[in-house]
Amino acid sequence: MSRPPTFTPPPGTRALPLRTSRGVFAALEAGPRHAEPRGTALLLPGYTGSKEDFIAMLVPLAEAGYRAVAVDGRGQYESEGPADEVGYAQAELGLDVLAQAEAAGRPVHLVGHSLGGQIARAAVLFDASPFASLTLVSSGPAEVSAAQRQKIALLTQALETMTMDQVWEAMRALDPPEDADLDGAALRARWLRHNPAQLIATGRQLTGEPDRVAALAAVGLPVHVLSGTSDDTWPVPLIDDMAERLGAYRSVIEGAEHSPNTDRPEETAKALAGFWDSL
């Protein structure tokens, strides 16, 4: 589970409802103070995550000249979602992203972390016209690693038979001792607001996603592949190979693991801005 440094928007960042043709999505936004933005970025969080996973990157991106909008997808944290799993089919989530891009002010630089990267890819494969570029952050070519598939299967089983609060307590009991103090009240509150149907549906997507790299390469959109130096969800050599197949701009954030956006936010923001500047 990602651990953002704060859930309180820092100075220069504001919370807002992003109103779209497919509903209202909770968002965080930051932009340049004294100049027109060089572009707009739409940031999509990963599995069990939220818009706050990008909270430490928003001001650095604004200082680099870009307007950044991070969103909770349907059923994530502060965005409402349906109670049935059908509403979280990847096609539905991809269409949400197209509506979010329209509301944010196209064209946008689309950024997806982990699950968010696969949803972003689905949106681009539907219609690439709203996007100036695509960045996949720690998001691989197909299904997650075998170890992660096993973890997601266990979580799915728990979500189908237990309450969200019971699942939270079970996850805490499995944390290593050194992590015992890391999950505070804000992380628990976020977990309890996730829609379990969203977690079940998107967990199944992560464990069964096919390889769509060739289809994405054929679109011709500028692509950036960014990761940490290690990753337990998709091995870094697999991410390297995907980047090569895509002919993508490649960034590796030293000292970061599966969540460069929370592990090394300033360095990640610099890499994103550098890619956008290169376009």
Accessible surface in RSA format (square Angstrom, percent):
REM  Atomic radii and reference values for relative SASA: ProtOr
REM  Chains: A
REM  Algorithm: Lee & Richards
REM  Probe-radius: 1.40
REM  Slices: 20
REM RES _ NUM      All-atoms   Total-Side   Main-Chain    Non-polar    All polar
REM                ABS   REL    ABS   REL    ABS   REL    ABS   REL    ABS   REL
RES MET A   1    81.22  42.1  20.80  13.8  60.41 143.8  24.06  20.5  57.16  75.7
RES SER A   2    16.86  14.2   5.23   7.0  11.63  26.8  11.17  23.8   5.69   8.0
RES ARG A   3    83.20  34.9  67.91  34.6  15.29  36.4  31.42  42.9  51.78  31.4
RES PRO A   4    13.93  10.1   0.00   0.0  13.93  50.6   0.00   0.0  13.93  86.5
RES PRO A   5    90.55  66.0  47.55  43.3  43.00 156.3  59.83  49.4  30.72 190.9
RES THR A   6    47.74  34.0  41.04  41.6   6.70  16.0  35.01  47.0  12.73  19.2
RES PHE A   7    40.55  20.3  21.40  13.3  19.15  49.8  21.65  13.1  18.90  54.1
RES THR A   8    96.26  68.5  92.30  93.6   3.96   9.4  59.77  80.3  36.49  55.2
RES PRO A   9    49.43  36.0  34.54  31.5  14.89  54.1  34.54  28.5  14.89  92.5
RES PRO A  10    40.56  29.6  34.43  31.4   6.14  22.3  39.78  32.8   0.78   4.9
RES PRO A  11   121.86  88.8 100.93  92.0  20.93  76.1 113.19  93.5   8.67  53.9
RES GLY A  12    42.66  52.6   0.00   N/A  42.66  52.6  22.42  61.5  20.24  45.3
RES THR A  13    15.63  11.1   0.00   0.0  15.63  37.2   1.09   1.5  14.54  22.0
RES ARG A  14   137.90  57.9 134.26  68.4   3.64   8.7  61.34  83.8  76.55  46.4
RES ALA A  15    66.62  61.3  41.80  64.5  24.82  56.5  41.99  59.1  24.63  65.2
RES LEU A  16    29.76  16.6  21.20  15.2   8.55  21.5  26.78  18.8   2.97   8.0
RES PRO A  17    69.30  50.5  58.23  53.1  11.07  40.2  60.25  49.7   9.05  56.3
RES LEU A  18    10.52   5.9   9.99   7.1   0.52   1.3  10.52   7.4   0.00   0.0
RES ARG A  19   165.04  69.3 147.00  74.9  18.03  42.9  62.78  85.8 102.26  62.0
RES THR A  20    23.87  17.0   0.00   0.0  23.87  56.9   7.41  10.0  16.46  24.9
RES SER A  21   112.09  94.7  62.50  83.4  49.59 114.2  59.31 126.3  52.78  73.9
RES ARG A  22    80.58  33.8  55.21  28.1  25.37  60.4  32.38  44.3  48.20  29.2
RES GLY A  23    35.69  44.0   0.00   N/A  35.69  44.0  31.79  87.2   3.91   8.8
RES VAL A  24    76.41  50.3  57.87  52.4  18.54  44.7  57.87  50.3  18.54  50.3
RES PHE A  25     5.48   2.7   5.48   3.4   0.00   0.0   5.48   3.3   0.00   0.0
RES ALA A  26    18.17  16.7  12.01  18.5   6.16  14.0  16.24  22.9   1.93   5.1
RES ALA A  27     1.26   1.2   0.00   0.0   1.26   2.9   0.00   0.0   1.26   3.3
RES LEU A  28     2.50   1.4   2.50   1.8   0.00   0.0   2.50   1.8   0.00   0.0
RES GLU A  29    18.49  10.6  17.39  13.2   1.10   2.6   6.23  12.1  12.26  10.0
RES ALA A  30     3.35   3.1   0.00   0.0   3.35   7.6   3.35   4.7   0.00   0.0
RES GLY A  31    27.55  34.0   0.00   N/A  27.55  34.0  10.67  29.3  16.88  37.8
RES PRO A  32    31.80  23.2  10.58   9.6  21.23  77.2  14.17  11.7  17.64 109.6
RES ARG A  33   189.77  79.7 150.74  76.8  39.03  92.9  57.71  78.9 132.07  80.0
RES HIS A  34   174.45  95.3 135.15  93.9  39.30 100.5 106.11 109.4  68.34  79.5
RES ALA A  35    70.28  64.6  49.13  75.8  21.16  48.1  61.12  86.1   9.17  24.3
RES GLU A  36   154.56  88.7 138.08 104.5  16.48  39.2  63.61 123.0  90.95  74.3
RES PRO A  37    54.80  39.9  36.52  33.3  18.29  66.5  36.52  30.1  18.29 113.6
RES ARG A  38   153.49  64.4 114.12  58.2  39.37  93.7  45.81  62.6 107.68  65.3
RES GLY A  39    19.01  23.4   0.00   N/A  19.01  23.4  19.01  52.2   0.00   0.0
RES THR A  40    13.60   9.7  12.29  12.5   1.31   3.1   0.74   1.0  12.86  19.4
RES ALA A  41     0.00   0.0   0.00   0.0   0.00   0.0   0.00   0.0   0.00   0.0
RES LEU A  42     0.00   0.0   0.00   0.0   0.00   0.0   0.00   0.0   0.00   0.0
RES LEU A  43     0.00   0.0   0.00   0.0   0.00   0.0   0.00   0.0   0.00   0.0
RES LEU A  44     9.21   5.1   9.21   6.6   0.00   0.0   9.21   6.5   0.00   0.0
RES PRO A  45     5.38   3.9   2.81   2.6   2.57   9.4   2.81   2.3   2.57  16.0
RES GLY A  46     2.04   2.5   0.00   N/A   2.04   2.5   2.04   5.6   0.00   0.0
RES TYR A  47    36.46  17.0  21.42  12.2  15.05  39.2  21.42  16.1  15.05  18.6
RES THR A  48    13.82   9.8  12.74  12.9   1.08   2.6   9.46  12.7   4.36   6.6
RES GLY A  49     1.24   1.5   0.00   N/A   1.24   1.5   1.24   3.4   0.00   0.0
RES SER A  50     0.00   0.0   0.00   0.0   0.00   0.0   0.00   0.0   0.00   0.0
RES LYS A  51     2.42   1.2   2.42   1.5   0.00   0.0   2.42   2.2   0.00   0.0
RES GLU A  52     5.75   3.3   5.62   4.3   0.13   0.3   0.00   0.0   5.75   4.7
RES ASP A  53     1.95   1.4   0.85   0.8   1.10   2.6   0.00   0.0   1.95   1.9
RES PHE A  54     0.54   0.3   0.54   0.3   0.00   0.0   0.54   0.3   0.00   0.0
RES ILE A  55     2.14   1.2   0.93   0.7   1.21   2.9   0.93   0.7   1.21   3.3
RES ALA A  56    30.47  28.0  14.67  22.6  15.80  35.9  24.33  34.3   6.14  16.3
RES MET A  57     1.20   0.6   1.20   0.8   0.00   0.0   1.20   1.0   0.00   0.0
RES LEU A  58     0.00   0.0   0.00   0.0   0.00   0.0   0.00   0.0   0.00   0.0
RES VAL A  59    40.59  26.7  40.57  36.7   0.02   0.0  40.57  35.3   0.02   0.0
RES PRO A  60    30.21  22.0  23.51  21.4   6.70  24.4  24.74  20.4   5.47  34.0
RES LEU A  61     0.07   0.0   0.02   0.0   0.04   0.1   0.07   0.0   0.00   0.0
RES ALA A  62     9.63   8.9   7.26  11.2   2.37   5.4   7.47  10.5   2.17   5.7
RES GLU A  63   141.88  81.5 102.34  77.4  39.55  94.2  48.76  94.3  93.13  76.0
RES ALA A  64    40.70  37.4  18.64  28.8  22.05  50.2  31.70  44.6   8.99  23.8
RES GLY A  65    14.44  17.8   0.00   N/A  14.44  17.8  14.44  39.6   0.00   0.0
RES TYR A  66     4.71   2.2   4.71   2.7   0.00   0.0   0.33   0.2   4.39   5.4
RES ARG A  67    53.88  22.6  53.88  27.5   0.00   0.0  22.42  30.6  31.46  19.1
RES ALA A  68     0.00   0.0   0.00   0.0   0.00   0.0   0.00   0.0   0.00   0.0
RES VAL A  69     0.73   0.5   0.73   0.7   0.00   0.0   0.73   0.6   0.00   0.0
RES ALA A  70     0.00   0.0   0.00   0.0   0.00   0.0   0.00   0.0   0.00   0.0
RES VAL A  71     0.84   0.6   0.84   0.8   0.00   0.0   0.84   0.7   0.00   0.0
RES ASP A  72     0.00   0.0   0.00   0.0   0.00   0.0   0.00   0.0   0.00   0.0
RES GLY A  73    18.89  23.3   0.00   N/A  18.89  23.3  18.82  51.6   0.07   0.2
RES ARG A  74    36.49  15.3  34.84  17.8   1.65   3.9   6.45   8.8  30.04  18.2
RES GLY A  75     1.86   2.3   0.00   N/A   1.86   2.3   1.86   5.1   0.00   0.0
RES GLN A  76     8.70   4.9   8.70   6.4   0.00   0.0   2.13   4.5   6.57   5.0
RES TYR A  77    27.72  12.9  22.54  12.8   5.18  13.5   0.95   0.7  26.78  33.0
RES GLU A  78    67.30  38.6  50.29  38.0  17.01  40.5   8.80  17.0  58.50  47.8
RES SER A  79     5.63   4.8   0.12   0.2   5.51  12.7   1.47   3.1   4.16   5.8
RES GLU A  80   150.77  86.6 136.06 102.9  14.71  35.0  68.25 132.0  82.52  67.4
RES GLY A  81    26.51  32.7   0.00   N/A  26.51  32.7   7.23  19.8  19.29  43.2
RES PRO A  82    46.76  34.1  33.93  30.9  12.83  46.6  45.94  37.9   0.82   5.1
RES ALA A  83    94.27  86.7  69.05 106.6  25.22  57.4  70.27  99.0  24.00  63.6
RES ASP A  84    76.01  53.2  69.48  69.2   6.52  15.4  44.03 103.6  31.98  31.9
RES GLU A  85    65.48  37.6  58.45  44.2   7.03  16.7  23.64  45.7  41.84  34.2
RES VAL A  86   119.67  78.7 112.71 102.0   6.96  16.8 119.30 103.7   0.37   1.0
RES GLY A  87    11.44  14.1   0.00   N/A  11.44  14.1  11.44  31.4   0.00   0.0
RES TYR A  88     0.00   0.0   0.00   0.0   0.00   0.0   0.00   0.0   0.00   0.0
RES ALA A  89    44.96  41.3  36.90  56.9   8.06  18.3  44.96  63.3   0.00   0.0
RES GLN A  90    29.18  16.3  24.92  18.2   4.25  10.1  14.23  30.3  14.95  11.3
RES ALA A  91    48.61  44.7  42.80  66.1   5.80  13.2  45.04  63.4   3.57   9.4
RES GLU A  92    58.36  33.5  58.36  44.2   0.00   0.0   8.48  16.4  49.89  40.7
RES LEU A  93     9.30   5.2   8.33   6.0   0.98   2.5   8.51   6.0   0.79   2.1
RES GLY A  94     0.00   0.0   0.00   N/A   0.00   0.0   0.00   0.0   0.00   0.0
RES LEU A  95    64.49  35.9  62.98  45.1   1.50   3.8  62.98  44.2   1.50   4.0
RES ASP A  96     3.49   2.4   3.49   3.5   0.00   0.0   3.19   7.5   0.30   0.3
RES VAL A  97     4.15   2.7   4.15   3.8   0.00   0.0   4.15   3.6   0.00   0.0
RES LEU A  98    28.80  16.0  25.52  18.3   3.28   8.2  25.97  18.2   2.83   7.6
RES ALA A  99    10.24   9.4   2.54   3.9   7.70  17.5   8.52  12.0   1.72   4.5
RES GLN A 100     2.80   1.6   2.80   2.0   0.00   0.0   0.00   0.0   2.80   2.1
RES ALA A 101     0.00   0.0   0.00   0.0   0.00   0.0   0.00   0.0   0.00   0.0
RES GLU A 102   101.55  58.3  88.33  66.8  13.22  31.5  44.48  86.0  57.07  46.6
RES ALA A 103    42.14  38.7   5.86   9.0  36.28  82.5  17.50  24.6  24.65  65.3
RES ALA A 104     5.78   5.3   0.00   0.0   5.78  13.1   0.02   0.0   5.76  15.3
RES GLY A 105    38.35  47.3   0.00   N/A  38.35  47.3  31.19  85.6   7.16  16.0
RES ARG A 106   105.23  44.2  81.40  41.5  23.83  56.7  25.42  34.7  79.81  48.4
RES PRO A 107    87.07  63.5  79.09  72.1   7.99  29.0  79.09  65.3   7.99  49.6
RES VAL A 108     0.10   0.1   0.00   0.0   0.10   0.2   0.10   0.1   0.00   0.0
RES HIS A 109    17.26   9.4  17.26  12.0   0.00   0.0   6.44   6.6  10.82  12.6
RES LEU A 110     0.14   0.1   0.00   0.0   0.14   0.3   0.00   0.0   0.14   0.4
RES VAL A 111     0.37   0.2   0.37   0.3   0.00   0.0   0.37   0.3   0.00   0.0
RES GLY A 112     0.00   0.0   0.00   N/A   0.00   0.0   0.00   0.0   0.00   0.0
RES HIS A 113     6.89   3.8   6.89   4.8   0.00   0.0   6.75   7.0   0.14   0.2
RES SER A 114     7.26   6.1   7.26   9.7   0.00   0.0   1.86   4.0   5.40   7.6
RES LEU A 115     0.61   0.3   0.61   0.4   0.00   0.0   0.61   0.4   0.00   0.0
RES GLY A 116     0.34   0.4   0.00   N/A   0.34   0.4   0.34   0.9   0.00   0.0
RES GLY A 117     0.38   0.5   0.00   N/A   0.38   0.5   0.21   0.6   0.17   0.4
RES GLN A 118     2.63   1.5   1.48   1.1   1.15   2.7   1.78   3.8   0.85   0.6
RES ILE A 119    19.64  11.2  19.64  14.6   0.00   0.0  19.64  14.1   0.00   0.0
RES ALA A 120     0.00   0.0   0.00   0.0   0.00   0.0   0.00   0.0   0.00   0.0
RES ARG A 121     5.01   2.1   5.01   2.6   0.00   0.0   2.46   3.4   2.56   1.5
RES ALA A 122    11.74  10.8   5.96   9.2   5.78  13.1   9.93  14.0   1.81   4.8
RES ALA A 123     0.00   0.0   0.00   0.0   0.00   0.0   0.00   0.0   0.00   0.0
RES VAL A 124     1.78   1.2   0.00   0.0   1.78   4.3   0.00   0.0   1.78   4.8
RES LEU A 125    58.36  32.5  28.82  20.6  29.53  74.2  29.49  20.7  28.86  77.7
RES PHE A 126   102.99  51.5  69.93  43.3  33.07  86.0  72.99  44.3  30.00  85.9
RES ASP A 127    59.14  41.4  52.37  52.1   6.77  16.0  19.93  46.9  39.21  39.1
RES ALA A 128    24.23  22.3  17.34  26.8   6.89  15.7  17.44  24.6   6.79  18.0
RES SER A 129    71.72  60.6  41.93  56.0  29.79  68.6  48.15 102.5  23.57  33.0
RES PRO A 130     3.80   2.8   3.80   3.5   0.00   0.0   3.80   3.1   0.00   0.0
RES PHE A 131    10.36   5.2   0.00   0.0  10.36  27.0   0.00   0.0  10.36  29.6
RES ALA A 132    35.67  32.8  20.83  32.1  14.85  33.8  29.14  41.0   6.54  17.3
RES SER A 133     0.00   0.0   0.00   0.0   0.00   0.0   0.00   0.0   0.00   0.0
RES LEU A 134     0.00   0.0   0.00   0.0   0.00   0.0   0.00   0.0   0.00   0.0
RES THR A 135     0.01   0.0   0.01   0.0   0.00   0.0   0.00   0.0   0.01   0.0
RES LEU A 136     4.31   2.4   4.01   2.9   0.30   0.8   4.01   2.8   0.30   0.8
RES VAL A 137     2.00   1.3   2.00   1.8   0.00   0.0   2.00   1.7   0.00   0.0
RES SER A 138     0.21   0.2   0.00   0.0   0.21   0.5   0.00   0.0   0.21   0.3
RES SER A 139     1.35   1.1   0.66   0.9   0.69   1.6   0.22   0.5   1.13   1.6
RES GLY A 140     2.25   2.8   0.00   N/A   2.25   2.8   0.00   0.0   2.25   5.0
RES PRO A 141     5.91   4.3   5.91   5.4   0.00   0.0   5.91   4.9   0.00   0.0
RES ALA A 142    20.08  18.5  19.87  30.7   0.21   0.5  19.87  28.0   0.21   0.6
RES GLU A 143    71.85  41.2  65.24  49.4   6.61  15.7  15.25  29.5  56.60  46.2
RES VAL A 144     1.74   1.1   0.80   0.7   0.94   2.3   0.83   0.7   0.90   2.4
RES SER A 145    28.29  23.9  17.61  23.5  10.68  24.6  27.62  58.8   0.67   0.9
RES ALA A 146    66.85  61.5  55.93  86.3  10.91  24.8  56.54  79.6  10.31  27.3
RES ALA A 147    61.26  56.3  51.47  79.4   9.79  22.3  57.28  80.7   3.98  10.5
RES GLN A 148    27.08  15.1  27.08  19.8   0.00   0.0   0.33   0.7  26.75  20.3
RES ARG A 149    78.77  33.1  76.33  38.9   2.44   5.8  17.29  23.6  61.48  37.3
RES GLN A 150   123.73  69.2 117.23  85.7   6.51  15.5  30.07  64.0  93.66  71.0
RES LYS A 151   121.94  59.5 116.37  71.4   5.57  13.3  76.96  69.3  44.98  47.9
RES ILE A 152    13.61   7.7  12.87   9.6   0.74   1.8  13.61   9.8   0.00   0.0
RES ALA A 153    60.32  55.5  48.01  74.1  12.31  28.0  55.21  77.7   5.11  13.5
RES LEU A 154   113.36  63.1 107.25  76.7   6.10  15.3 107.62  75.6   5.74  15.4
RES LEU A 155    26.22  14.6  21.26  15.2   4.96  12.5  25.61  18.0   0.61   1.6
RES THR A 156    14.23  10.1  14.23  14.4   0.00   0.0  12.43  16.7   1.79   2.7
RES GLN A 157   113.87  63.7 112.07  81.9   1.81   4.3  32.91  70.1  80.96  61.4
RES ALA A 158    20.74  19.1  17.10  26.4   3.64   8.3  20.37  28.7   0.37   1.0
RES LEU A 159    12.75   7.1   0.69   0.5  12.06  30.3   0.69   0.5  12.06  32.4
RES GLU A 160    93.92  53.9  57.71  43.7  36.21  86.2  27.90  54.0  66.03  53.9
RES THR A 161   108.48  77.2  69.19  70.1  39.29  93.6  70.25  94.4  38.23  57.8
RES MET A 162    72.49  37.5  55.20  36.5  17.29  41.2  41.54  35.3  30.95  41.0
RES THR A 163    79.13  56.3  71.10  72.1   8.03  19.1  75.95 102.0   3.19   4.8
RES MET A 164    24.49  12.7  20.30  13.4   4.18  10.0  19.83  16.9   4.66   6.2
RES ASP A 165    58.48  41.0  57.15  56.9   1.32   3.1  19.79  46.6  38.69  38.6
RES GLN A 166    94.34  52.8  89.03  65.1   5.30  12.6  29.85  63.5  64.49  48.9
RES VAL A 167     1.52   1.0   1.52   1.4   0.00   0.0   1.52   1.3   0.00   0.0
RES TRP A 168     5.86   2.4   5.86   2.8   0.00   0.0   3.28   1.7   2.58   4.2
RES GLU A 169    95.99  55.1  91.58  69.3   4.42  10.5  42.41  82.0  53.59  43.8
RES ALA A 170    40.63  37.4  30.75  47.5   9.88  22.5  39.09  55.0   1.54   4.1
RES MET A 171    50.30  26.0  46.75  30.9   3.56   8.5  30.64  26.0  19.66  26.1
RES ARG A 172    76.34  32.1  65.92  33.6  10.42  24.8  14.06  19.2  62.28  37.7
RES ALA A 173    86.35  79.4  46.98  72.5  39.38  89.6  59.72  84.1  26.63  70.5
RES LEU A 174   153.27  85.4 126.74  90.7  26.53  66.7 130.55  91.7  22.72  61.1
RES ASP A 175    39.31  27.5  22.96  22.8  16.35  38.7   1.63   3.8  37.68  37.6
RES PRO A 176    57.70  42.1  51.35  46.8   6.35  23.1  57.68  47.6   0.02   0.2
RES PRO A 177   120.01  87.5 100.77  91.9  19.23  69.9 108.18  89.3  11.82  73.5
RES GLU A 178   134.43  77.2 101.71  76.9  32.72  77.9  66.07 127.8  68.36  55.8
RES ASP A 179    33.78  23.7  33.78  33.6   0.00   0.0   0.00   0.0  33.78  33.7
RES ALA A 180    44.26  40.7  39.79  61.4   4.47  10.2  40.52  57.1   3.74   9.9
RES ASP A 181   141.57  99.2 110.56 110.0  31.02  73.3  38.00  89.4 103.57 103.3
RES LEU A 182    93.55  52.1  77.48  55.4  16.07  40.4  79.76  56.0  13.79  37.1
RES ASP A 183    17.17  12.0   7.37   7.3   9.79  23.2   0.28   0.6  16.89  16.8
RES GLY A 184    38.76  47.8   0.00   N/A  38.76  47.8  36.32  99.7   2.44   5.5
RES ALA A 185    88.88  81.7  69.42 107.1  19.46  44.3  75.79 106.7  13.09  34.7
RES ALA A 186    47.04  43.3  36.19  55.9  10.85  24.7  43.03  60.6   4.01  10.6
RES LEU A 187    10.32   5.7  10.19   7.3   0.13   0.3  10.19   7.2   0.13   0.3
RES ARG A 188    87.54  36.8  87.54  44.6   0.00   0.0  23.90  32.7  63.65  38.6
RES ALA A 189    46.64  42.9  42.39  65.4   4.26   9.7  46.05  64.8   0.59   1.6
RES ARG A 190     1.02   0.4   1.02   0.5   0.00   0.0   0.00   0.0   1.02   0.6
RES TRP A 191     1.28   0.5   0.29   0.1   1.00   2.3   1.22   0.6   0.06   0.1
RES LEU A 192    62.48  34.8  42.37  30.3  20.11  50.6  42.37  29.8  20.11  54.1
RES ARG A 193   125.45  52.7 105.09  53.6  20.36  48.5  39.96  54.6  85.49  51.8
RES HIS A 194     4.05   2.2   0.54   0.4   3.51   9.0   0.54   0.6   3.51   4.1
RES ASN A 195    28.84  19.9  24.77  23.9   4.07   9.8   8.60  20.7  20.24  19.6
RES PRO A 196    52.77  38.5  52.77  48.1   0.00   0.0  52.77  43.6   0.00   0.0
RES ALA A 197     8.25   7.6   5.57   8.6   2.68   6.1   7.37  10.4   0.88   2.3
RES GLN A 198     4.40   2.5   4.40   3.2   0.00   0.0   0.00   0.0   4.40   3.3
RES LEU A 199     0.06   0.0   0.06   0.0   0.00   0.0   0.06   0.0   0.00   0.0
RES ILE A 200    11.54   6.6  11.54   8.6   0.00   0.0  11.54   8.3   0.00   0.0
RES ALA A 201    10.94  10.1   6.32   9.7   4.62  10.5   9.11  12.8   1.83   4.8
RES THR A 202     0.00   0.0   0.00   0.0   0.00   0.0   0.00   0.0   0.00   0.0
RES GLY A 203     0.00   0.0   0.00   N/A   0.00   0.0   0.00   0.0   0.00   0.0
RES ARG A 204   119.73  50.3 110.92  56.5   8.81  21.0  55.35  75.7  64.38  39.0
RES GLN A 205    28.13  15.7  21.13  15.4   7.00  16.7  25.77  54.9   2.35   1.8
RES LEU A 206     4.99   2.8   4.95   3.5   0.04   0.1   4.95   3.5   0.03   0.1
RES THR A 207    37.98  27.0  26.93  27.3  11.05  26.3  12.52  16.8  25.47  38.5
RES GLY A 208    51.63  63.7   0.00   N/A  51.63  63.7  27.99  76.8  23.64  53.0
RES GLU A 209    10.79   6.2   5.38   4.1   5.42  12.9   1.47   2.9   9.32   7.6
RES PRO A 210    66.81  48.7  57.07  52.0   9.74  35.4  66.81  55.2   0.00   0.0
RES ASP A 211    71.93  50.4  42.51  42.3  29.43  69.6  26.57  62.5  45.36  45.2
RES ARG A 212    81.30  34.1  77.39  39.4   3.91   9.3  20.02  27.4  61.28  37.1
RES VAL A 213     1.66   1.1   1.66   1.5   0.00   0.0   1.66   1.4   0.00   0.0
RES ALA A 214    75.41  69.3  63.78  98.4  11.63  26.4  70.02  98.6   5.39  14.3
RES ALA A 215    50.06  46.0  36.27  56.0  13.79  31.4  45.22  63.7   4.84  12.8
RES LEU A 216     1.98   1.1   0.96   0.7   1.02   2.6   0.96   0.7   1.02   2.7
RES ALA A 217    43.38  39.9  21.60  33.3  21.77  49.5  26.21  36.9  17.17  45.5
RES ALA A 218    88.77  81.6  48.89  75.4  39.88  90.7  61.28  86.3  27.49  72.8
RES VAL A 219    57.08  37.6  23.92  21.7  33.16  79.9  31.13  27.1  25.95  70.4
RES GLY A 220    63.93  78.8   0.00   N/A  63.93  78.8  35.20  96.6  28.73  64.4
RES LEU A 221    25.61  14.3  13.08   9.4  12.53  31.5  16.02  11.3   9.59  25.8
RES PRO A 222    54.85  40.0  42.97  39.2  11.88  43.2  54.85  45.3   0.00   0.0
RES VAL A 223    11.18   7.4   4.18   3.8   7.00  16.9   4.18   3.6   7.00  19.0
RES HIS A 224     0.00   0.0   0.00   0.0   0.00   0.0   0.00   0.0   0.00   0.0
RES VAL A 225     0.53   0.4   0.53   0.5   0.00   0.0   0.53   0.5   0.00   0.0
RES LEU A 226     0.08   0.0   0.00   0.0   0.08   0.2   0.00   0.0   0.08   0.2
RES SER A 227     0.00   0.0   0.00   0.0   0.00   0.0   0.00   0.0   0.00   0.0
RES GLY A 228     0.00   0.0   0.00   N/A   0.00   0.0   0.00   0.0   0.00   0.0
RES THR A 229    60.31  42.9  37.92  38.4  22.39  53.4  26.15  35.1  34.16  51.6
RES SER A 230    54.18  45.8  51.39  68.6   2.79   6.4  43.00  91.6  11.18  15.7
RES ASP A 231    17.94  12.6   0.00   0.0  17.94  42.4   2.42   5.7  15.52  15.5
RES ASP A 232    93.60  65.6  76.29  75.9  17.31  40.9  46.64 109.8  46.96  46.8
RES THR A 233    13.50   9.6  13.50  13.7   0.00   0.0   7.83  10.5   5.67   8.6
RES TRP A 234     0.59   0.2   0.59   0.3   0.00   0.0   0.59   0.3   0.00   0.0
RES PRO A 235    63.13  46.0  60.98  55.6   2.16   7.8  63.13  52.1   0.00   0.0
RES VAL A 236    23.71  15.6  21.23  19.2   2.48   6.0  21.23  18.5   2.48   6.7
RES PRO A 237    98.00  71.4  90.62  82.6   7.38  26.8  92.41  76.3   5.59  34.8
RES LEU A 238    72.67  40.5  68.38  48.9   4.29  10.8  71.37  50.1   1.30   3.5
RES ILE A 239     0.32   0.2   0.32   0.2   0.00   0.0   0.32   0.2   0.00   0.0
RES ASP A 240    64.25  45.0  58.25  58.0   6.00  14.2  26.71  62.9  37.54  37.4
RES ASP A 241    67.46  47.3  63.97  63.7   3.49   8.3  21.00  49.4  46.45  46.3
RES MET A 242     0.85   0.4   0.58   0.4   0.27   0.6   0.18   0.1   0.67   0.9
RES ALA A 243     5.45   5.0   4.58   7.1   0.87   2.0   4.89   6.9   0.56   1.5
RES GLU A 244   143.02  82.1 120.21  90.9  22.81  54.3  49.45  95.7  93.57  76.4
RES ARG A 245   108.27  45.5  79.84  40.7  28.43  67.7  44.15  60.3  64.12  38.9
RES LEU A 246    20.40  11.4   0.44   0.3  19.96  50.2   1.51   1.1  18.89  50.8
RES GLY A 247    71.61  88.3   0.00   N/A  71.61  88.3  37.73 103.5  33.88  75.9
RES ALA A 248    20.53  18.9   0.00   0.0  20.53  46.7   1.54   2.2  18.99  50.3
RES TYR A 249    93.95  43.9  80.20  45.6  13.75  35.8  59.91  45.0  34.03  42.0
RES ARG A 250    68.08  28.6  38.80  19.8  29.28  69.7  38.70  52.9  29.38  17.8
RES SER A 251    15.32  12.9   9.88  13.2   5.43  12.5   9.89  21.1   5.43   7.6
RES VAL A 252    65.57  43.1  40.93  37.0  24.64  59.4  40.93  35.6  24.64  66.8
RES ILE A 253    10.99   6.3   9.48   7.1   1.51   3.6  10.99   7.9   0.00   0.0
RES GLU A 254   131.21  75.3 121.77  92.1   9.44  22.5  63.95 123.7  67.26  54.9
RES GLY A 255    46.08  56.8   0.00   N/A  46.08  56.8  28.42  78.0  17.65  39.5
RES ALA A 256     0.45   0.4   0.00   0.0   0.45   1.0   0.00   0.0   0.45   1.2
RES GLU A 257   108.15  62.1 108.15  81.8   0.00   0.0  23.00  44.5  85.15  69.5
RES HIS A 258    37.73  20.6  36.51  25.4   1.23   3.1  32.51  33.5   5.22   6.1
RES SER A 259    15.82  13.4  14.55  19.4   1.27   2.9   6.58  14.0   9.24  12.9
RES PRO A 260     0.00   0.0   0.00   0.0   0.00   0.0   0.00   0.0   0.00   0.0
RES ASN A 261     0.48   0.3   0.00   0.0   0.48   1.1   0.00   0.0   0.48   0.5
RES THR A 262    24.94  17.7   6.87   7.0  18.07  43.1   2.77   3.7  22.18  33.5
RES ASP A 263    54.42  38.1  37.12  36.9  17.30  40.9  12.40  29.2  42.02  41.9
RES ARG A 264    92.74  38.9  91.90  46.8   0.85   2.0  11.71  16.0  81.04  49.1
RES PRO A 265    27.04  19.7  27.04  24.7   0.00   0.0  27.04  22.3   0.00   0.0
RES GLU A 266   122.26  70.2 117.34  88.8   4.92  11.7  32.47  62.8  89.79  73.3
RES GLU A 267    86.13  49.5  80.77  61.1   5.37  12.8  44.57  86.2  41.56  33.9
RES THR A 268     0.60   0.4   0.60   0.6   0.00   0.0   0.60   0.8   0.00   0.0
RES ALA A 269     2.40   2.2   1.66   2.6   0.74   1.7   1.98   2.8   0.41   1.1
RES LYS A 270   165.72  80.8 155.14  95.2  10.58  25.2 104.52  94.1  61.21  65.2
RES ALA A 271    19.48  17.9   8.47  13.1  11.01  25.0  19.14  27.0   0.34   0.9
RES LEU A 272     0.23   0.1   0.23   0.2   0.00   0.0   0.23   0.2   0.00   0.0
RES ALA A 273     6.19   5.7   6.19   9.6   0.00   0.0   6.19   8.7   0.00   0.0
RES GLY A 274    29.10  35.9   0.00   N/A  29.10  35.9  24.06  66.0   5.04  11.3
RES PHE A 275     4.78   2.4   4.78   3.0   0.00   0.0   4.78   2.9   0.00   0.0
RES TRP A 276     8.16   3.3   0.13   0.1   8.02  18.8   0.06   0.0   8.09  13.1
RES ASP A 277    69.19  48.5  45.35  45.1  23.84  56.4  19.86  46.7  49.33  49.2
RES SER A 278    73.03  61.7  29.69  39.6  43.34  99.8  38.62  82.2  34.41  48.2
RES LEU A 279   104.05  57.9  37.44  26.8  66.61 167.5  60.82  42.7  43.23 116.3
END  Absolute sums over single chains surface
CHAIN  1 A    11597.8       8726.5       2871.3       6616.6       4981.2
END  Absolute sums over all chains
TOTAL         11597.8       8726.5       2871.3       6616.6       4981.2
